[in-house]
């Protein structure tokens, strides 16, 4: 068995690649692009018949179960790691290489800069699997142990059904059942995430959401975009407030304007500030149509 350093590679991690493709599909749909290249890549490389698709199912199994005892969690990690050893390494490596090559050709290297909230768990799965397939140097023993501890901790946590990971896990069920056409998987995700939850978004809200998804969260590009949006939105709300006869509504609008001013000073845009901006757009839309 070859000796190998147990280091994480984002571009070889099928869980992260799948998540990034899903985000790209979301952006494409928000842009009304019916011919999303990301959908065809997902269909081509993540079908259950491919080694990459099979490895993804093993990754996703860590997100489909929770509240295990510590002993059961240890056994679960061992069981899944054992299943991982059954995959064809040569075929799997070729599929990953081909997928990454097509992604780079289509979207460029910036595609891989997207931040995934569950990155640490995915990286721990990757290292754990790698340690099972390859013999590793003794210097890596702490890294291997830390990865396993991370997975065990993750498995014994009480994860709420409304968590993003739990929601995405339900998508994988569709993935398994729709092996003939993964387009259904992508559109199921979009329907659940956007067409249902954000059914009434106006154009400015959709643009903000698209910018957020399409860029690295808290990247300078996204921060600059938000800052540029603040002043026009503030001016619009202030103008609408001056025409509002209801004093209580006026006060509320001015509070929103103050919030926007605070966001403009931020060097990092957090999720609650993104939500505040979405609400401000909604208020402006509603006031204009009164």
N, C-alpha and C positions, 0 to 999 in steps of 0.2 A: 504493500500500500504506500502511495506517495506521501511524503511529508509536506505539509502546507501551512503557511501562516494563516491564522484565523482572523482575517480582517474583512470588514464589511464592504461590499461593493453595491452602491445604489443602483447602478445600471444592470446588475445581474440579479437583483432582487425582484422576483415576479410579483410579489404583493404590491410593492411600490410602483412598479411599471403599470400594473393593472389600475391602481388608484389614479395615477397620473393620466392614463388614457381616459378614464371615466371623467376626470375634470376637463380634459380637452373636448370630449364629446359634449359636455355641458356648455362649454363656451361656443362650440359650433352651432348648437341648437339655439342658444340665445341670439346668435348672429343670423339665424334663419338659414343656415347652411345645411341643405338636405344630403349633401354628398360628403359627409365627414370621413376623412381618411382614417381617423382614430377608430371608427366603427369597423371598418374593413380590417384594420390591424388586429383588433380584438377578436373578430370572427376568425381570422386566419391563424392566430397564434395561441388563443386561449380556449379553443374547443376542447371538450373532455377527452378527445382522441389523441391530443398532442401531449408530449412529455411536459411541456410548459403549463398546459391546462391542468394536468394531474398534480404538478407541484403546487400550483395556485390553490387547489382544493385543500392540500395539506396545510398551507399557510392560513387559509381562511378558517380551518377547523379550530384554530386558537381563538377566533372571535365569535364562534357559535356556541360556546359553552362558558359557564361561569359558576361562581360560588362552590367550587370544589374544595374538598379538604386538602391539606398540604400533601398528605400521602397519595391521594387520588391524583392530584396535579402532577406529582412526580411520575407516577405511572403513566399518565396521559402523555407527558412529554416524551417518555421513553417509547411509548407505542407509536406515536406519530413519527418520531425520528427513525424508528425501525422501518416504517412504511416508506420513508424517504429514500432509504438505501436500495429499494427495489426499482427505482427509476433508472433509465438508460442515460448515463452521464454524458456520453459522447453526443447523443441526439439532443439532449437537453441543452448542452453548451452551444450546439449549432443553432438551435431554435432561438436562444437568447441573443446570440450574435446577430442573427438575421433580423430579429425584431428591433434591436437597438440601432442597427444600421439603417433600417427603414424609418425609424423615428427621427434619427439625426438628419436624414436626407429630406424628410418632410418638414420638420419643425425646428431643426437646429439644436445646438447644445443647451439652449435656454430652457428647453422642455424639462430637463432633469433638475432644474433649480426650484421647482415647486415644492413647498413645504407640506409634509403630510403629518397630521397630528399624532398618528400612531407609529411614527418613524422608529422610536426606540424598540417597540415590540417587534416590528418587522425585522429590524437589524438583529435582534436577539434570536429570532427564528432562523435567520440566514446563518448566523454563526454556529448555532446549535446543529443545524443540518450539515454544515460544512465539517464540523468536528466528528460527525458520524461517518461521513463518506471518506474523509481523508485522515491519515495519521497526522497529528500535529506536534510541533515542537513543545518541549516542556515549558518554554517561556510563555506560551499561550494559555497555560492551564488556568490562570486567573481570569482571563477574558472569557474562556469557555464556561467556567463556573458562574461568572457574573451573568452571562447570557441566560443560562438555565434558571438562575435565581429570579431574574427579571420575568421570565415566562411563568414560573410557578406563582410569583406574586400577582401577575396579571390574571391567572386562572382562578385564584382564590378570591379575587375582588368581586363585590356585588355590583355588576354593571346593569344599569337601568335599560329597559327595552327601548327607550327613546334615544339612547346614545347613538351617535352617528355610526359607530362601528356595528352596533346591533342592527341598525337599519340596513347597512350595506350587506350584512350577513344574509338578510332575507333576499337580497338581490342575487346572491350566489346560489340560492335554492333555485331561482329561475334559470340561472346559468347552467345548472345541472340538467334541468328538465327541457331546456331549449337548445339542445346540442346542434340541431339542424340549422338554426338561424339565430346567431347571437345579437342580431339587430334588435330583437325583442328585449333582450337583457338591457341594452343601452337605453332604449326608449322607456322601459319600465322604471329604470333609475331616474330618468329625466321627469317622467310623469309624477313620480313620488316626491322628488326633491323640489321641482319647480312648478310644473303645471298645476299641481294640487296645492302645495304649501304657499306658492307665490303666484297664484292665479291672476291676481289683480295688479300686478306690478305695472307702473307706467314706464315710459321709455327711458327716463333718467334713472329710475331705480334699476332697470335691467342693465343699463350701461355700467352703472356703479358695480353691480354684482358681477358682470362680465369681466370688468377690470380687476376685481378682487380675485376671481377664480383664475384668470388668465396670467396673472403675474405672481411672482413669489410674494406670499403674504408678508406685508410690512416692507416690501422692497421699496427702494427710492422712487421707482416709477409710479407705484401705486400711491405712495405718500404725496408725491407731486400732483398727481391727478386729483386727489381729495382736496388738497390745498387750493388748487385752481377752481374747484367747484364751490368752495365756501363763499367767496365774496358775491358772485352772482345770485346764489341762493339766499344769502343774507339780505341782499338788496331787494330781492323779490318779496321775501317775507315781510320786510320792514314796510315796503310799499303797500302790501296787502293789509298789514296791521293798521296803517294810517287810515284806511278806508273802512275798517271794521267798526261797526257801531256798538257791538257788545264788548264792554270794558273787560269782562272776564276773559273772553277770547283774545283780546288785545294783549293782556298780561301773559297769557300762555304762549302766544306767538313770540313775544319779546324774550321769554325764557328760552325758547328754542333758538332764537338768534344768539343769545348769550352762550348757549351750549356750542353752537357752531363756531363762535369766536374762540372758545377754549380748544376745540378740535384743531383749529387752524394753527395753534401754537405747538401742537404735538409733533414730536419727531418719530413717533411710532403709532400706527393706527391699530387700536385694539378692536375686538369684535363688538363690544358694546358701543363704541364710537361709530362703527360701520352701521349698526342698527339705528343709532340716533340720526345719522344722515339719511337713512332710508325713510325714517319717520318724518323727517323734515320735508323730504320730497313729497311724501304723501299729503302732509298738511297743506303745502303750497298748491298741490293739485286740487284738493278739496275746496280750498278757499277760492280758487279761480273759477270753479264751477258752481259756486253758490248762487 
